[in-house]
Amino acid sequence: MDDPILLSSVPVDYSERGIFRSGLKMSHLQLILAIEDHGQISAAADALSISQPAASRMLGEVEAILKAPLCARVARGVELTQYGRALARRARTIFLELRETTREINELRTGSGGSVSLGSVTGPAINLAVPAIRQVSTAYPGIAISIQIENSNVLVRELLAARHDFVIGRIPDDMDPRQFNLIEIGEEDVCLIVREGHPLLDKGVVSSADLPGYDWVFQPSGTLLRRAVEDSFLTAGTPLPATIINTSSTILTISIVRNTNAVAPVARDVANLIAGNGSQAGEIRILPTDFNVKIRPYSLITARGRALPPSAKLLYDLILKQSTA
């Protein structure tokens, strides 16, 4: 039987239903989030599979309901006003709660052990996430775990969009750190990889001055690893490479390096996993250098004000424990 004390501890005034009486709909909230994500009415309309005129009409409806301007035109599209950002923040919370409700009910219905969505930069995914996932999967085989490997810029935005329970990475410089809770758990050593037989391997130990003459495979502009490598070049007074291939894909990076004379910076844990012993053509080798690439420590990051569900908290705690082992 329901406990009347517990029920009465959260009073609900059914006579004041402002948001429901106003006519604000879930589709309105979806539109605001799509505009925030894409920065253009047309792109937001495409994401929602509606026409641009329909999206514009919906935006007008929301602004009329709330009696506030939600968007402002900028050079490359639109951006949310302070009112729009406030609505988007609340909308994400609403959709997160709906997602968690669906997940909880499904777990109760099926008797499964829950689900976890994790995002991680590559190095910690190998040395921290994989061992923790193995422990969780062995002890709780009913838990479904999804993991996305990406750079921190992408992962942290996915976290804010409620697509991950937590991430392992770094807060980008252009994001407000007050939106997050984080625990620093480790440092990521960076090294350079080349193919077996690469001309630079004949030098023994390579300096930064030896590198600009070769093609480079980099993460996209603005990512923390790329900026760290660029800073090491600038500190040494060495020109940046003239030819750069941009990709966030580790698999594509390895493929390019194996088949060309390109050089690529990667986490040392990744390099150790893929580097061969140099006995076969096309194998990956770690390039010895006389300089270090410094990158900020990585952290366990959660969205402030958002509690982890039990299955995610279990994996989170195991990764935290693994980082201090």
N, C-alpha and C positions, 0 to 999 in steps of 0.2 A: 504494500500500500504506500502511496506517495506520502512523504513526510510533509505535513502542512507548514511546519516551521521553515523548512528549506524552500518550499515554494513561495512563501510570503517574504523571503529574504531578498527577492529580486522583483520588486513591484513593477507592474506594467500598467500605464494609464492608457486604456483603450479609447479614451475620449480625445486623445491627442495623437492623431495619425498623420501628421503633416506631410511626410514624404509620400505616403500612399494616396492621400486625398489630392495631392498636387498633380498627380498624373505621371510622375517620373517612373520610367520603366527600366527593366534590365537591359533592353536594347540600347537605351540612352547611355547607360553606364558603359556598355561594350564599345560604343562609338567614341566616348571620351578617352577610354584607354587606348583604342586604336589610333586616335589622333596623337596622343602623347607618344606612342611607340614609333609612329611613322612620320610625323611632322608635316603631313599633307592630307588634305581632305580626300583627294582622289585615291591615295594609297590606303587610307583608312577604309574607304568604301570598298576597295578591292579585297582587303583583308576580311571584310564582313560579308563579301559577296552581294553587295548592293550597288546601285548606281550612285554616281557622284551627286546628282540632284537630290536623290533620296537622303543621302548623308547630310547634305546641306540643310534640307528641311528638318531632319531630326535634330541637328545642332541648333537650329532656330527654335525648335520646340523646347529643348532643354533650357536654353537661355531665357525663353519666355516664362517657363515654369519657375526658374530660380531667380528671375529678374536681375541677372548679372551677366556681363560679357565673359565668355569662357575661353575664347580664342582671339588671338591677335595675328595679323598678317606680318610676316617677316620676309626677308629677301628670297628664301628658298622654300617658302610654304607658309605654315602657320605654327604657332606655339601657344601653349596654354597660358592663360593669365593666372594670377594668384587664386582666383576663384576656380578656374579650371583645374589647377594643380591640387587644390583642396578636395575637389570632387573626385579626381582621379585617385588620390590617396585612399579615400574612403571606399571607392569602388573596388580597388584591388583587395582591400580587407574583406569586403562583402563576398567577392568571388573566391577568395582563399577559404573563407569559412564554408561556403557552399561545397568547394572541392573536398575539404576535410570532412564535412558531413557525409558526402557521398562515399568517401573512402571508408569512414568508420562504419556506416551502415552496411557496405559491401563486405567488410571484414566480419561483421557480426553475422551476416546472412550466410556467408560461405564457410565461416569457421577458419579462415586463413589468418596468418600471423601479422598482416599489415603490409605496408609498402613504404619505401624510402626513395626519395629523389635527391641525388647528390651531384654537385658539380665540382671539378677539381682541375687545377693546372697539372701538367703531366708528371713532374717529378714526384710530388707527394702522392699522386694516384698510385704510383708503382710501389713506393716504399712504406706508405701508411694505409691508404684506402684498401688496397688489395688484401693485405693480411687481415685487416679488420672485417672486410666483407667475407673472407673465408671463415672466420670465427662465427660471424652471425649466421651464415648459411648452414654451417654445421650444427650449431646449437638450435637454430630456429628455421628449419627448412621451409616453413610457410611464408616467410617474409620475402616479398619481391623487391629487388633493389635495382634502381636505374641510375646510371652514372654517365655524365657528360664530361668529356675532356676538352677543354677550351682555354683561351687566355682569360685573365682576370677581368678585363674590360667587358667581355661577353657574359661571363659567369655571374658577376655581381648584379648586372642588369637583369639577368634571368632570375636571380634570387629576389630582387625587388618586385618582379612581375609574378612572384609566387609560383614559379615553375620548378624551384628547388626548395628542399627543406633547409639545407645549409650548403655552404661551399668551402673549399680549401683554396685559398688564393690571397690576393692583396686588394685593398681598396684603391681604385683608380684615383689619380690626383684631381680629376674633374668632378668627383662625387662627394657629397656631404657625408663625412664619416659618422655624423650623429644619427644617421639612419640605421646604423648597424651595431651589433655586439660582436666583439672579436677577441680571440685568445691566440696570441702568437705561439706557434708550435714548432717552427723550424726554419732553417735556411736552405736555399737551393743553390748548389754549386753549378756554375755554368762552364761548359767547355765547347771547343770547336770540333766539328767532325768533317772528314773528307773521305774519299774513296781510297781503297788500297791502290798503291801505285801513283798517287797524287804527287806532283813535283815538289810540293812543300815538305813532304815527308823526308826528302833527301837532305833537308837543312838541319835535321836534328831538333833543335829548339827554334821556334818561329817567333819573330817580333812583330809588332803591329805594322811596322813599315813594309813587311813582306806581303801583306794581305790585300791592299786595294786593287792590285792588278787582276784579281780573280772575281768571277761572279759570286754573289752571295744569295743565300736563301734566308729571308727574314720573316718574322711575324709581321702583321700589318702595322702601319705607322701608328704611333701613340701607345702601343703595348709596352709593358714594363720591361720585358726582356730586350726588345729592340732598342728601347731608349738606353738601357744599361750598356749595351754593346756600342751604340753610337757615342755615349759619353766616354767610354774607354778609348775610342779612337780620338775624340776631340781632346781629351786630357793628354794623350801622347803626341798631339800635334800631327796626327796622321789623317790624310784626306779620307772621307767616307767612300766606300766602294761606288764605282760608277754604274755598274749593272746589278740590279737587285730584283730578285723574284720574290713576290710577297705571297705568303700563304700561312694559314694557321694550322694546316694539316701536317701532323707528324709523319704520316705515311707518305704523303707527296714530297715532303722535305727529304726523307730518306731516299726515295726513288730518284729524285733529281741529283742528289749527292752521289749516289751509286753510279750514275750514268754520265756524269759530267765532271769538270774540274771545279765545281762550285764548292763553297765553304758555307757551313751553317752552324750557328750557335744553338745548342740544346742543353737541357738539364743533364748533369752528369749521370744521374740515375738512368735516364733514357739512353745515353751513349753507352753506358756499361751493359745495358740490356741488349743493344743491337750490334755492338762492335764485335767483329770477328777477330781471329788471330792473325790475320794478314796473309793467309795461305792461298786465298782464292781471289781472282779478279772481281772487282765490284763490291767486295766486302767493305764495311765501314770501319774506319780507324779514328781514334781520338788524336787530334793534332796537338803535340806538345808546344806550349807557348811560354814566353817569359813574362807574361802579364796576366792579371786576373780580371774577370768581369764580375762586378759587384751588383747584386740585386737585392731588393728589400726582403726581409724574412716574410714567410707566408703564415697565414692564420686560419683558424676555424672561424667562419663568419656566419652569423645568423642575422635576420632582419629584426630590428628593435621592436619590441612589443608583440612579437609573434612567437608563441610557444611551440616547441617541437612536439609532434605526436610521439607516443611511446616507442614505436619502431625506429623512428629517426633518432630519438634521444639515445637509444641503445647503440646504434652505429656511431653516433657522435662521440659518446663516452669511450667507446673502444678505440677510436682513432686518437682521441686525446691521450688515453693511456698508452697507446702504441708510441706516440710522439715523445713520451718521457721515459720509455723503456731503455 
